[in-house]
Amino acid sequence: MRSNVAALLLGILGVLSTPATGLGANSSKAPPIPIKVVIVTMFEAGADTGDRPGELQYWVERNHLDQILPFPQAYHDLRMNRDGVLAVLTGVGTAKSAGSIMALGLDPRFDLRKAYWIVAGIAGVDPADASLGSAAWAEWVVDGDLGYEIDGREIPADWPTGFVPLGKSKPYEPPRTENWGEAYHLNATLVNWAFHLTEHVDLGDTPEMQKDRARYASAKARRPPFVLKGDTISSSTFFTGVKMSEWANQWVKYHTGGKGNYVTTGMEDTGTLSSLQMLAKASRVDWNRILVLRTASDFDQPPPGVTAAEHLARNTGRQYVGYLPALESAWRVGNTVVQEITTHWNKYK
């Protein structure tokens, strides 16, 4: 009996000590592939090519990301081209994005130590700051999920919102407590560089967007699409409405000490940045080489005369007026940075 148990244990140990194959293991013993740029996208509408696009498709088709690399430990297979550009599709929500990025960062097939990371996704936009199809480079990314919440029907009459920061007993109570992941500050020099490199990129326009933005009072909402600097809130709950936009503006100001300005609302970026921050501590990525670009597919609130519920129903199922233009803007603006980095790699590596 004892000899059988010993044999079984030795067999298990033998399996555990055998180098893994698959799941990203570099079974050929080849050196890791040096990556210049990682494009982070969050969802795809169907196939990677040839149909209605999601955030990945234009990158695959236009940047010739023809090499498919199996990535079973995460949400979706990876795509790469000969220029050292790698694209990852994380899946929707902070949990999937955190898992996918951590899996990529620990994958032995790639050397990511010098890679630049560009999150390129669509988002809702505050009409006070920008118009449909616009592209915003974020310096601050703020988490919209971490906190306490009281249902809006039960909040005190003198409270502006039912959201309360962790460790506090009322909204926006000073002083702000220790950062538990509520705010991420990116390299301001890199963000400014990306903005100035792309601020004159032509983003195009459509009659549908012109008609939609004409219903808003803000001068910036009425502008044709443009590139700007603007911060983003990351929340796995899709929100809409004037009151929610007011909360997002104050929440970003609170968690950035008044330095951030809420412009766009996405869903995954704090999950992505959480993993990248940990990977940077392990010297697997460079925290100073991360960019977050969000482009406006829809306004975060309805125009005058339309209720929040009506606005939400109109946008259900990604039927946003700015959906395709926002995907186009993400590629045009993001690719301008990609081409600059890869073409002049000796300068930027």
Contacts in CASP RR format, 6 or more apart in sequence:
PFRMAT RR
TARGET T0000
AUTHOR 0000-0000-0000
METHOD contacts of the structure
MODEL  1
MRSNVAALLLGILGVLSTPATGLGANSSKAPPIPIKVVIVTMFEAGADTG
DRPGELQYWVERNHLDQILPFPQAYHDLRMNRDGVLAVLTGVGTAKSAGS
IMALGLDPRFDLRKAYWIVAGIAGVDPADASLGSAAWAEWVVDGDLGYEI
DGREIPADWPTGFVPLGKSKPYEPPRTENWGEAYHLNATLVNWAFHLTEH
VDLGDTPEMQKDRARYASAKARRPPFVLKGDTISSSTFFTGVKMSEWANQ
WVKYHTGGKGNYVTTGMEDTGTLSSLQMLAKASRVDWNRILVLRTASDFD
QPPPGVTAAEHLARNTGRQYVGYLPALESAWRVGNTVVQEITTHWNKYK
19 25 0 8 1.000
19 27 0 8 1.000
20 27 0 8 1.000
21 27 0 8 1.000
22 70 0 8 1.000
22 72 0 8 1.000
23 72 0 8 1.000
23 73 0 8 1.000
24 70 0 8 1.000
24 71 0 8 1.000
24 73 0 8 1.000
24 107 0 8 1.000
24 108 0 8 1.000
24 109 0 8 1.000
25 108 0 8 1.000
25 109 0 8 1.000
26 32 0 8 1.000
26 108 0 8 1.000
26 109 0 8 1.000
31 111 0 8 1.000
32 108 0 8 1.000
32 109 0 8 1.000
32 110 0 8 1.000
32 111 0 8 1.000
33 80 0 8 1.000
33 84 0 8 1.000
33 109 0 8 1.000
33 110 0 8 1.000
33 111 0 8 1.000
34 84 0 8 1.000
34 111 0 8 1.000
34 114 0 8 1.000
35 84 0 8 1.000
35 85 0 8 1.000
35 86 0 8 1.000
35 110 0 8 1.000
35 111 0 8 1.000
35 112 0 8 1.000
35 114 0 8 1.000
35 115 0 8 1.000
36 83 0 8 1.000
36 84 0 8 1.000
36 85 0 8 1.000
36 114 0 8 1.000
36 115 0 8 1.000
36 116 0 8 1.000
36 341 0 8 1.000
36 342 0 8 1.000
36 345 0 8 1.000
36 349 0 8 1.000
37 84 0 8 1.000
37 85 0 8 1.000
37 86 0 8 1.000
37 115 0 8 1.000
37 116 0 8 1.000
37 117 0 8 1.000
37 118 0 8 1.000
37 338 0 8 1.000
37 341 0 8 1.000
37 342 0 8 1.000
38 85 0 8 1.000
38 86 0 8 1.000
38 87 0 8 1.000
38 88 0 8 1.000
38 104 0 8 1.000
38 112 0 8 1.000
38 115 0 8 1.000
38 116 0 8 1.000
38 117 0 8 1.000
38 118 0 8 1.000
39 59 0 8 1.000
39 85 0 8 1.000
39 86 0 8 1.000
39 87 0 8 1.000
39 88 0 8 1.000
39 118 0 8 1.000
39 120 0 8 1.000
39 338 0 8 1.000
40 87 0 8 1.000
40 88 0 8 1.000
40 90 0 8 1.000
40 97 0 8 1.000
40 101 0 8 1.000
40 117 0 8 1.000
40 118 0 8 1.000
40 119 0 8 1.000
40 120 0 8 1.000
40 272 0 8 1.000
41 54 0 8 1.000
41 55 0 8 1.000
41 56 0 8 1.000
41 59 0 8 1.000
41 87 0 8 1.000
41 88 0 8 1.000
41 89 0 8 1.000
41 90 0 8 1.000
41 120 0 8 1.000
41 121 0 8 1.000
42 55 0 8 1.000
42 89 0 8 1.000
42 90 0 8 1.000
42 91 0 8 1.000
42 92 0 8 1.000
42 93 0 8 1.000
42 97 0 8 1.000
42 121 0 8 1.000
42 267 0 8 1.000
42 268 0 8 1.000
43 54 0 8 1.000
43 55 0 8 1.000
43 56 0 8 1.000
43 89 0 8 1.000
43 91 0 8 1.000
43 92 0 8 1.000
44 53 0 8 1.000
44 54 0 8 1.000
44 55 0 8 1.000
44 56 0 8 1.000
44 57 0 8 1.000
44 76 0 8 1.000
44 89 0 8 1.000
45 51 0 8 1.000
45 52 0 8 1.000
45 53 0 8 1.000
45 54 0 8 1.000
45 57 0 8 1.000
45 318 0 8 1.000
46 52 0 8 1.000
46 54 0 8 1.000
47 57 0 8 1.000
48 56 0 8 1.000
48 57 0 8 1.000
48 60 0 8 1.000
48 79 0 8 1.000
49 57 0 8 1.000
49 60 0 8 1.000
49 61 0 8 1.000
50 57 0 8 1.000
50 61 0 8 1.000
51 57 0 8 1.000
53 324 0 8 1.000
53 327 0 8 1.000
54 327 0 8 1.000
55 89 0 8 1.000
55 120 0 8 1.000
55 121 0 8 1.000
55 122 0 8 1.000
55 327 0 8 1.000
55 330 0 8 1.000
56 76 0 8 1.000
56 79 0 8 1.000
56 87 0 8 1.000
56 89 0 8 1.000
57 327 0 8 1.000
58 327 0 8 1.000
58 328 0 8 1.000
58 330 0 8 1.000
58 331 0 8 1.000
59 65 0 8 1.000
59 79 0 8 1.000
59 87 0 8 1.000
59 120 0 8 1.000
59 331 0 8 1.000
59 335 0 8 1.000
60 79 0 8 1.000
60 87 0 8 1.000
62 331 0 8 1.000
62 335 0 8 1.000
63 81 0 8 1.000
63 83 0 8 1.000
63 85 0 8 1.000
63 87 0 8 1.000
63 335 0 8 1.000
63 338 0 8 1.000
64 81 0 8 1.000
64 82 0 8 1.000
65 79 0 8 1.000
65 80 0 8 1.000
65 81 0 8 1.000
65 85 0 8 1.000
65 87 0 8 1.000
66 79 0 8 1.000
66 81 0 8 1.000
67 79 0 8 1.000
67 80 0 8 1.000
67 81 0 8 1.000
68 77 0 8 1.000
68 78 0 8 1.000
68 79 0 8 1.000
69 77 0 8 1.000
69 78 0 8 1.000
69 79 0 8 1.000
69 80 0 8 1.000
69 109 0 8 1.000
70 77 0 8 1.000
70 78 0 8 1.000
71 77 0 8 1.000
71 78 0 8 1.000
71 88 0 8 1.000
71 103 0 8 1.000
71 104 0 8 1.000
71 107 0 8 1.000
73 103 0 8 1.000
73 107 0 8 1.000
74 88 0 8 1.000
74 90 0 8 1.000
74 99 0 8 1.000
74 100 0 8 1.000
74 103 0 8 1.000
74 104 0 8 1.000
75 89 0 8 1.000
75 90 0 8 1.000
75 91 0 8 1.000
75 96 0 8 1.000
75 100 0 8 1.000
76 88 0 8 1.000
76 89 0 8 1.000
76 90 0 8 1.000
76 91 0 8 1.000
76 100 0 8 1.000
78 86 0 8 1.000
78 87 0 8 1.000
78 88 0 8 1.000
78 104 0 8 1.000
79 86 0 8 1.000
79 87 0 8 1.000
80 86 0 8 1.000
80 87 0 8 1.000
83 342 0 8 1.000
84 342 0 8 1.000
85 338 0 8 1.000
85 342 0 8 1.000
86 110 0 8 1.000
86 115 0 8 1.000
88 100 0 8 1.000
88 101 0 8 1.000
88 104 0 8 1.000
89 100 0 8 1.000
90 96 0 8 1.000
90 97 0 8 1.000
90 99 0 8 1.000
90 100 0 8 1.000
90 101 0 8 1.000
90 268 0 8 1.000
90 272 0 8 1.000
91 97 0 8 1.000
91 100 0 8 1.000
91 268 0 8 1.000
92 267 0 8 1.000
92 268 0 8 1.000
93 236 0 8 1.000
93 267 0 8 1.000
93 268 0 8 1.000
93 271 0 8 1.000
94 145 0 8 1.000
94 234 0 8 1.000
94 236 0 8 1.000
94 267 0 8 1.000
94 268 0 8 1.000
94 270 0 8 1.000
94 271 0 8 1.000
94 274 0 8 1.000
95 236 0 8 1.000
95 271 0 8 1.000
96 268 0 8 1.000
97 268 0 8 1.000
97 269 0 8 1.000
97 271 0 8 1.000
97 272 0 8 1.000
97 275 0 8 1.000
98 271 0 8 1.000
98 272 0 8 1.000
98 274 0 8 1.000
98 275 0 8 1.000
99 275 0 8 1.000
101 271 0 8 1.000
101 272 0 8 1.000
101 275 0 8 1.000
101 276 0 8 1.000
101 279 0 8 1.000
102 275 0 8 1.000
102 278 0 8 1.000
102 279 0 8 1.000
104 110 0 8 1.000
104 112 0 8 1.000
105 112 0 8 1.000
105 275 0 8 1.000
105 279 0 8 1.000
105 284 0 8 1.000
105 285 0 8 1.000
106 279 0 8 1.000
106 284 0 8 1.000
112 279 0 8 1.000
112 284 0 8 1.000
112 285 0 8 1.000
113 283 0 8 1.000
113 284 0 8 1.000
113 285 0 8 1.000
113 286 0 8 1.000
114 286 0 8 1.000
114 289 0 8 1.000
114 349 0 8 1.000
115 285 0 8 1.000
115 286 0 8 1.000
115 289 0 8 1.000
116 289 0 8 1.000
116 290 0 8 1.000
116 291 0 8 1.000
116 337 0 8 1.000
116 341 0 8 1.000
116 348 0 8 1.000
117 276 0 8 1.000
117 285 0 8 1.000
117 289 0 8 1.000
117 290 0 8 1.000
117 291 0 8 1.000
118 291 0 8 1.000
118 293 0 8 1.000
118 334 0 8 1.000
118 337 0 8 1.000
118 338 0 8 1.000
119 268 0 8 1.000
119 269 0 8 1.000
119 272 0 8 1.000
119 290 0 8 1.000
119 291 0 8 1.000
119 292 0 8 1.000
119 293 0 8 1.000
119 294 0 8 1.000
120 293 0 8 1.000
120 295 0 8 1.000
120 330 0 8 1.000
120 331 0 8 1.000
120 334 0 8 1.000
121 266 0 8 1.000
121 293 0 8 1.000
121 294 0 8 1.000
121 295 0 8 1.000
121 326 0 8 1.000
121 330 0 8 1.000
122 294 0 8 1.000
122 295 0 8 1.000
122 296 0 8 1.000
122 297 0 8 1.000
122 320 0 8 1.000
122 323 0 8 1.000
122 326 0 8 1.000
122 327 0 8 1.000
122 330 0 8 1.000
123 136 0 8 1.000
123 232 0 8 1.000
123 264 0 8 1.000
123 265 0 8 1.000
123 266 0 8 1.000
123 294 0 8 1.000
123 295 0 8 1.000
123 296 0 8 1.000
123 297 0 8 1.000
123 326 0 8 1.000
124 264 0 8 1.000
124 265 0 8 1.000
124 266 0 8 1.000
124 294 0 8 1.000
124 296 0 8 1.000
124 297 0 8 1.000
124 298 0 8 1.000
124 299 0 8 1.000
124 300 0 8 1.000
125 131 0 8 1.000
125 132 0 8 1.000
125 134 0 8 1.000
125 136 0 8 1.000
125 263 0 8 1.000
125 264 0 8 1.000
125 265 0 8 1.000
125 296 0 8 1.000
125 298 0 8 1.000
125 299 0 8 1.000
125 300 0 8 1.000
126 245 0 8 1.000
126 248 0 8 1.000
126 249 0 8 1.000
126 262 0 8 1.000
126 263 0 8 1.000
126 264 0 8 1.000
126 299 0 8 1.000
126 300 0 8 1.000
126 301 0 8 1.000
127 213 0 8 1.000
127 216 0 8 1.000
127 218 0 8 1.000
127 220 0 8 1.000
127 221 0 8 1.000
127 299 0 8 1.000
127 300 0 8 1.000
127 301 0 8 1.000
128 218 0 8 1.000
128 220 0 8 1.000
128 221 0 8 1.000
129 136 0 8 1.000
129 220 0 8 1.000
129 228 0 8 1.000
129 230 0 8 1.000
129 261 0 8 1.000
129 262 0 8 1.000
129 263 0 8 1.000
130 136 0 8 1.000
130 220 0 8 1.000
130 221 0 8 1.000
130 223 0 8 1.000
130 226 0 8 1.000
130 228 0 8 1.000
130 263 0 8 1.000
130 264 0 8 1.000
130 296 0 8 1.000
131 209 0 8 1.000
131 213 0 8 1.000
131 220 0 8 1.000
131 221 0 8 1.000
131 222 0 8 1.000
131 223 0 8 1.000
131 224 0 8 1.000
131 225 0 8 1.000
131 226 0 8 1.000
131 296 0 8 1.000
132 209 0 8 1.000
132 212 0 8 1.000
132 213 0 8 1.000
132 225 0 8 1.000
132 296 0 8 1.000
132 297 0 8 1.000
132 298 0 8 1.000
132 299 0 8 1.000
132 321 0 8 1.000
132 322 0 8 1.000
132 325 0 8 1.000
132 326 0 8 1.000
133 203 0 8 1.000
133 209 0 8 1.000
133 225 0 8 1.000
133 295 0 8 1.000
133 296 0 8 1.000
133 297 0 8 1.000
133 322 0 8 1.000
133 325 0 8 1.000
133 326 0 8 1.000
133 329 0 8 1.000
134 203 0 8 1.000
134 223 0 8 1.000
134 225 0 8 1.000
134 226 0 8 1.000
134 227 0 8 1.000
134 228 0 8 1.000
134 295 0 8 1.000
134 296 0 8 1.000
134 329 0 8 1.000
135 198 0 8 1.000
135 201 0 8 1.000
135 203 0 8 1.000
135 225 0 8 1.000
135 226 0 8 1.000
135 227 0 8 1.000
135 228 0 8 1.000
135 293 0 8 1.000
135 294 0 8 1.000
135 295 0 8 1.000
135 296 0 8 1.000
135 329 0 8 1.000
135 330 0 8 1.000
135 332 0 8 1.000
135 333 0 8 1.000
136 227 0 8 1.000
136 228 0 8 1.000
136 229 0 8 1.000
136 230 0 8 1.000
136 231 0 8 1.000
136 232 0 8 1.000
136 263 0 8 1.000
136 264 0 8 1.000
136 293 0 8 1.000
136 294 0 8 1.000
136 295 0 8 1.000
136 296 0 8 1.000
137 191 0 8 1.000
137 194 0 8 1.000
137 195 0 8 1.000
137 198 0 8 1.000
137 227 0 8 1.000
137 228 0 8 1.000
137 229 0 8 1.000
137 230 0 8 1.000
137 291 0 8 1.000
137 292 0 8 1.000
137 293 0 8 1.000
138 186 0 8 1.000
138 191 0 8 1.000
138 229 0 8 1.000
138 230 0 8 1.000
138 231 0 8 1.000
138 232 0 8 1.000
138 263 0 8 1.000
138 264 0 8 1.000
138 269 0 8 1.000
138 292 0 8 1.000
138 293 0 8 1.000
138 294 0 8 1.000
139 185 0 8 1.000
139 186 0 8 1.000
139 188 0 8 1.000
139 191 0 8 1.000
139 229 0 8 1.000
139 230 0 8 1.000
139 231 0 8 1.000
139 260 0 8 1.000
140 183 0 8 1.000
140 184 0 8 1.000
140 185 0 8 1.000
140 186 0 8 1.000
140 231 0 8 1.000
140 232 0 8 1.000
140 252 0 8 1.000
140 256 0 8 1.000
140 259 0 8 1.000
140 260 0 8 1.000
141 183 0 8 1.000
141 184 0 8 1.000
141 186 0 8 1.000
141 231 0 8 1.000
141 232 0 8 1.000
141 233 0 8 1.000
141 234 0 8 1.000
141 269 0 8 1.000
141 270 0 8 1.000
141 273 0 8 1.000
141 292 0 8 1.000
142 182 0 8 1.000
142 183 0 8 1.000
142 184 0 8 1.000
142 231 0 8 1.000
142 232 0 8 1.000
142 233 0 8 1.000
142 234 0 8 1.000
142 251 0 8 1.000
142 252 0 8 1.000
142 255 0 8 1.000
142 256 0 8 1.000
142 260 0 8 1.000
142 262 0 8 1.000
142 270 0 8 1.000
143 181 0 8 1.000
143 182 0 8 1.000
143 183 0 8 1.000
143 233 0 8 1.000
143 234 0 8 1.000
143 235 0 8 1.000
143 255 0 8 1.000
143 270 0 8 1.000
144 182 0 8 1.000
144 233 0 8 1.000
144 234 0 8 1.000
144 235 0 8 1.000
144 248 0 8 1.000
144 251 0 8 1.000
144 270 0 8 1.000
145 234 0 8 1.000
145 235 0 8 1.000
145 236 0 8 1.000
145 237 0 8 1.000
145 270 0 8 1.000
146 166 0 8 1.000
146 180 0 8 1.000
146 181 0 8 1.000
146 182 0 8 1.000
147 163 0 8 1.000
147 164 0 8 1.000
147 165 0 8 1.000
147 166 0 8 1.000
147 182 0 8 1.000
148 163 0 8 1.000
148 164 0 8 1.000
148 165 0 8 1.000
148 166 0 8 1.000
148 167 0 8 1.000
148 168 0 8 1.000
149 162 0 8 1.000
149 163 0 8 1.000
149 164 0 8 1.000
150 162 0 8 1.000
150 164 0 8 1.000
151 162 0 8 1.000
152 162 0 8 1.000
155 161 0 8 1.000
155 162 0 8 1.000
159 170 0 8 1.000
159 171 0 8 1.000
160 171 0 8 1.000
160 172 0 8 1.000
160 246 0 8 1.000
160 247 0 8 1.000
160 250 0 8 1.000
161 171 0 8 1.000
161 243 0 8 1.000
161 246 0 8 1.000
161 247 0 8 1.000
161 250 0 8 1.000
162 171 0 8 1.000
163 171 0 8 1.000
163 247 0 8 1.000
163 251 0 8 1.000
164 170 0 8 1.000
164 171 0 8 1.000
164 173 0 8 1.000
165 171 0 8 1.000
165 172 0 8 1.000
165 173 0 8 1.000
165 176 0 8 1.000
165 177 0 8 1.000
165 182 0 8 1.000
165 254 0 8 1.000
165 255 0 8 1.000
166 177 0 8 1.000
166 180 0 8 1.000
166 182 0 8 1.000
167 177 0 8 1.000
168 177 0 8 1.000
171 250 0 8 1.000
172 250 0 8 1.000
172 254 0 8 1.000
176 254 0 8 1.000
176 255 0 8 1.000
176 257 0 8 1.000
179 255 0 8 1.000
181 270 0 8 1.000
181 274 0 8 1.000
182 255 0 8 1.000
183 255 0 8 1.000
183 256 0 8 1.000
184 269 0 8 1.000
184 270 0 8 1.000
184 273 0 8 1.000
184 277 0 8 1.000
185 256 0 8 1.000
186 290 0 8 1.000
186 291 0 8 1.000
186 292 0 8 1.000
187 287 0 8 1.000
187 288 0 8 1.000
187 289 0 8 1.000
187 290 0 8 1.000
190 288 0 8 1.000
190 289 0 8 1.000
190 290 0 8 1.000
190 291 0 8 1.000
191 229 0 8 1.000
191 291 0 8 1.000
192 229 0 8 1.000
194 291 0 8 1.000
194 293 0 8 1.000
194 337 0 8 1.000
195 227 0 8 1.000
195 228 0 8 1.000
195 229 0 8 1.000
197 336 0 8 1.000
197 337 0 8 1.000
197 340 0 8 1.000
198 227 0 8 1.000
198 333 0 8 1.000
198 334 0 8 1.000
198 336 0 8 1.000
198 337 0 8 1.000
199 227 0 8 1.000
199 228 0 8 1.000
200 227 0 8 1.000
201 227 0 8 1.000
201 332 0 8 1.000
201 333 0 8 1.000
201 336 0 8 1.000
202 332 0 8 1.000
203 224 0 8 1.000
203 225 0 8 1.000
203 226 0 8 1.000
203 227 0 8 1.000
203 325 0 8 1.000
203 328 0 8 1.000
203 329 0 8 1.000
203 332 0 8 1.000
203 333 0 8 1.000
204 224 0 8 1.000
204 225 0 8 1.000
204 325 0 8 1.000
204 328 0 8 1.000
205 224 0 8 1.000
205 225 0 8 1.000
205 325 0 8 1.000
206 321 0 8 1.000
206 322 0 8 1.000
206 325 0 8 1.000
208 321 0 8 1.000
208 322 0 8 1.000
209 225 0 8 1.000
209 321 0 8 1.000
209 322 0 8 1.000
209 325 0 8 1.000
210 224 0 8 1.000
212 299 0 8 1.000
212 321 0 8 1.000
212 322 0 8 1.000
213 221 0 8 1.000
213 222 0 8 1.000
213 223 0 8 1.000
214 222 0 8 1.000
215 303 0 8 1.000
215 304 0 8 1.000
216 222 0 8 1.000
216 299 0 8 1.000
216 303 0 8 1.000
216 304 0 8 1.000
217 304 0 8 1.000
221 299 0 8 1.000
225 296 0 8 1.000
225 325 0 8 1.000
225 329 0 8 1.000
227 333 0 8 1.000
228 263 0 8 1.000
230 260 0 8 1.000
230 261 0 8 1.000
230 262 0 8 1.000
230 263 0 8 1.000
230 264 0 8 1.000
231 252 0 8 1.000
231 256 0 8 1.000
231 260 0 8 1.000
231 261 0 8 1.000
231 262 0 8 1.000
231 263 0 8 1.000
231 264 0 8 1.000
232 262 0 8 1.000
232 263 0 8 1.000
232 264 0 8 1.000
232 265 0 8 1.000
232 266 0 8 1.000
232 269 0 8 1.000
232 292 0 8 1.000
232 294 0 8 1.000
233 248 0 8 1.000
233 251 0 8 1.000
233 252 0 8 1.000
233 262 0 8 1.000
233 264 0 8 1.000
233 265 0 8 1.000
233 266 0 8 1.000
234 265 0 8 1.000
234 266 0 8 1.000
234 267 0 8 1.000
234 268 0 8 1.000
234 269 0 8 1.000
234 270 0 8 1.000
234 271 0 8 1.000
235 265 0 8 1.000
235 266 0 8 1.000
235 267 0 8 1.000
236 267 0 8 1.000
238 267 0 8 1.000
239 248 0 8 1.000
239 265 0 8 1.000
239 300 0 8 1.000
240 300 0 8 1.000
240 301 0 8 1.000
240 302 0 8 1.000
240 308 0 8 1.000
240 311 0 8 1.000
240 312 0 8 1.000
240 315 0 8 1.000
241 300 0 8 1.000
241 301 0 8 1.000
241 302 0 8 1.000
241 308 0 8 1.000
241 311 0 8 1.000
242 301 0 8 1.000
242 302 0 8 1.000
242 308 0 8 1.000
243 308 0 8 1.000
244 300 0 8 1.000
244 301 0 8 1.000
244 308 0 8 1.000
245 300 0 8 1.000
245 301 0 8 1.000
248 262 0 8 1.000
248 265 0 8 1.000
248 300 0 8 1.000
249 261 0 8 1.000
249 262 0 8 1.000
251 262 0 8 1.000
252 260 0 8 1.000
252 261 0 8 1.000
252 262 0 8 1.000
253 260 0 8 1.000
253 261 0 8 1.000
253 262 0 8 1.000
263 294 0 8 1.000
264 294 0 8 1.000
264 295 0 8 1.000
264 296 0 8 1.000
265 300 0 8 1.000
266 294 0 8 1.000
269 292 0 8 1.000
269 294 0 8 1.000
273 290 0 8 1.000
273 292 0 8 1.000
276 285 0 8 1.000
276 287 0 8 1.000
276 290 0 8 1.000
277 287 0 8 1.000
279 285 0 8 1.000
280 286 0 8 1.000
280 287 0 8 1.000
291 337 0 8 1.000
293 330 0 8 1.000
293 333 0 8 1.000
293 334 0 8 1.000
295 326 0 8 1.000
295 327 0 8 1.000
295 329 0 8 1.000
295 330 0 8 1.000
295 333 0 8 1.000
296 322 0 8 1.000
296 326 0 8 1.000
296 329 0 8 1.000
297 318 0 8 1.000
297 320 0 8 1.000
297 322 0 8 1.000
297 323 0 8 1.000
297 325 0 8 1.000
297 326 0 8 1.000
297 327 0 8 1.000
298 315 0 8 1.000
298 320 0 8 1.000
298 321 0 8 1.000
298 322 0 8 1.000
298 323 0 8 1.000
299 311 0 8 1.000
301 308 0 8 1.000
301 311 0 8 1.000
302 308 0 8 1.000
302 310 0 8 1.000
302 311 0 8 1.000
320 326 0 8 1.000
340 348 0 8 1.000
341 348 0 8 1.000
END
